[in-house]
Amino acid sequence: MCGIAGYIGPNPPADERVENCLSRMGRRGPDGVGVYRKKMHPGWSTCLLHSRLAILDLDERARQPMGHHGKWLVVNGEIYNYLEIRKDLEARGEGSFKTSGDSEVLLRALALDGNEALDQVEGMFAFALFDEASGTLTLGRDRFAEKPLYLFSENGGLYFGSEVKFIEALRGQKLEINQRQICRFIINGYRSLNKTGETFWQGVSELSAGCVMEVTADEQGNPTPYWQPHLQENKSLSFDDAVEGARESIVKAVGLRLRSDVPLAFCMSGGVDSNALVSIAHNVLGYDVHGFTIVNSHERYAEQDMVDLAVSAQGLRHTEIDLSTENFLPRLSALVAYHDAPVYTISAYAHWLLMEAVAGHGYKTVVSGTGADEIFSGYYDHHLLYLADQAGEPNSHCEALGNWQTHISPLTQNPILKDPDLFINKPDARDHLYMNAELFGRYMHVPFDEAFDENCYVLGHLRNRMLNELFVETVPPPMHEEDLNAMYWSVENRSPFLDRNLMEFCSSVPTRHLVQDGKAKAVLREAMRGIVPDPIINNRRKMGFNAPLLDLLDVADPDVRAMLLDNSPIYDMIDRNAIENLMADPDPDHSRNLFLFYVLSSKLFVDQHLS
């Protein structure tokens, strides 16, 4: 895990800009920096910058930029199956490796096989590879958008970086805020942010996940996919075979992500997702697990009983972190400044506190459960989508409906999701995802109205929704935040559920297996039977890694009110009176709480960059 940045084009950054950029890269890589420069011919140059967080091969020999036969690499992330790739390369005559880590393996594989080498790579990464012979810069990004790579084209050249602030430093000039993205976020929330290709900065884009892009003096190519996921269901696969295959795939995914030359910590909640990873590491792979948990006393999110059970039943090392309200506003402001964007949810702030504790205990790597809900099915609306998919099977639908009425409906908070026939009668209903967007739109001075839309990956209500969440809505935004939260404290974040082989196997599991006996993630639960304590497996309630905003933000506090309502460029976009009225509501619903947080976070962002 590291930071990368660079430029290719006719106007290479001056030395002071490079030094400024390297200084900003320090949190991503406190263990060393490196620079590669090359002038190919008059009017065309490149530079690659790297800051290192040493996780594999801690020796100075593994520093970057790293060269091999005229090809130079900077990479951020980890190649988990580097040992297997290295063995294959050695069998093909690629010997005399200088390091024992993963970066040289990626460099040698790309040098030998070009972009085709990425098909065999299992990892999270963003890289830049420069070929001195051809003058070509190749940029690449992992399949699930775990590692960021921002792009900005100007005057015939291309800047790139792991963070937007790196591009600003190399450019030597501030970027302009994209007000459309701010409006999109405030009205429609974080699910909307990856649907258009825009970012919070004018002209700044991200390299698409699972893609490579080549840049030469003659052409800046378009992003080209190196991976198309296999999404075909195997209708004949039995539930028992699905469980066995999932167990095997998850154990392998966790095992690969335990490869490290420094100890790993684990994010731990009371749910089946994080406990699957913790229990596999501890009970199957013999790892000395140290779990970290945010303690939240709010009834809606509290899961202390399940956490305590997991810790005591397995004898785990465990650290609890209180969800403190102390210095919330200044700390949130600092986090917004580091993110170069509004912080998307209050859970991201809680995660940042968790990463602070992980780093404080001396860890440089942490494992989290992101992706399980999208791969195995885990959200409350998934139950209704499952009912819609089973509507053509009367017996199956009747049983599923009874289970939903008995077990899930009483737990469902969203009023729209109280109707079991919602997606049967209205397959495209998505009001529950953009709650009160029409109302919030009326608060805006800047007109903005963007209806919900989604990609069509496969037929089937539930499966297509899960894939939209995985590739667009609910995995890329949290991965963006988890990356930055961890990097703020110089910690690497690993997500075993975001594994190519695991995801493709789960895509082959018939939809009818995904929900059983009123339990979502049925395949995951049974795959973990005998590994994770039964009470956690059997618990239907989904709490999520979250916290109520008003536990942290006391809007009755005069200082807080003054800060929120203080003069700001944000009120050129939104009606201040509407925000004041919302703050006066003694019992706002969940969507209004979210809206208030979106406004607060956006105000901090705008104030920092426009005031």
Sequence and secondary structure as in RCSB ss.txt:
>XXXX:A:sequence
MCGIAGYIGPNPPADERVENCLSRMGRRGPDGVGVYRKKMHPGWSTCLLHSRLAILDLDERARQPMGHHGKWLVV
NGEIYNYLEIRKDLEARGEGSFKTSGDSEVLLRALALDGNEALDQVEGMFAFALFDEASGTLTLGRDRFAEKPLY
LFSENGGLYFGSEVKFIEALRGQKLEINQRQICRFIINGYRSLNKTGETFWQGVSELSAGCVMEVTADEQGNPTP
YWQPHLQENKSLSFDDAVEGARESIVKAVGLRLRSDVPLAFCMSGGVDSNALVSIAHNVLGYDVHGFTIVNSHER
YAEQDMVDLAVSAQGLRHTEIDLSTENFLPRLSALVAYHDAPVYTISAYAHWLLMEAVAGHGYKTVVSGTGADEI
FSGYYDHHLLYLADQAGEPNSHCEALGNWQTHISPLTQNPILKDPDLFINKPDARDHLYMNAELFGRYMHVPFDE
AFDENCYVLGHLRNRMLNELFVETVPPPMHEEDLNAMYWSVENRSPFLDRNLMEFCSSVPTRHLVQDGKAKAVLR
EAMRGIVPDPIINNRRKMGFNAPLLDLLDVADPDVRAMLLDNSPIYDMIDRNAIENLMADPDPDHSRNLFLFYVL
SSKLFVDQHLS
>XXXX:A:secstr
 EEEEEEEESS   HHHHHHHHHHTTTT BT EEEEEEEEETTEEEEEEEEE   S  SGGG SSEEETTEEEEE
EEEETTHHHHHHHHHHTT    S SSSHHHHHHHHHHHGGGGGGG  EEEEEEEEETTTTEEEEEE TT  S  E
EEEETTEEEEESSHHHHHHHHTS   B HHHHHHHHHH GGGTTSSS  SBTTEEE  TTEEEEE SS B   EE
S        TT  HHHHHHHHHHHHHHHHHHHT  SS EEEE  SSHHHHHHHHIIIIIS    EEEEEE   TT
T  HHHHHHHHHHHT EEEEEE   TTHHHHHHHHHHHHTS    HHHHHHHHHHHHHHHTT SEEE  TTHHHH
HT SHHHHHHHHHHTTTSHHHHHHHHHHIIIIIGGG   GGGG TTHHHH TT  TTTSTTHHHHHHTBSS    
       SSSHHHHHHHHIIIIISSHHHHHHHHHHHHHTT EEE TTS HHHHHHHHHS GGGT BTTBSSHHHH
HHTBTTB HHHHH      S   HHHH  TTSHHHHHHHHS  GGGGTB HHHHHHHHH SS  HHHHHHHHHHH
HHHHHHHHHH 
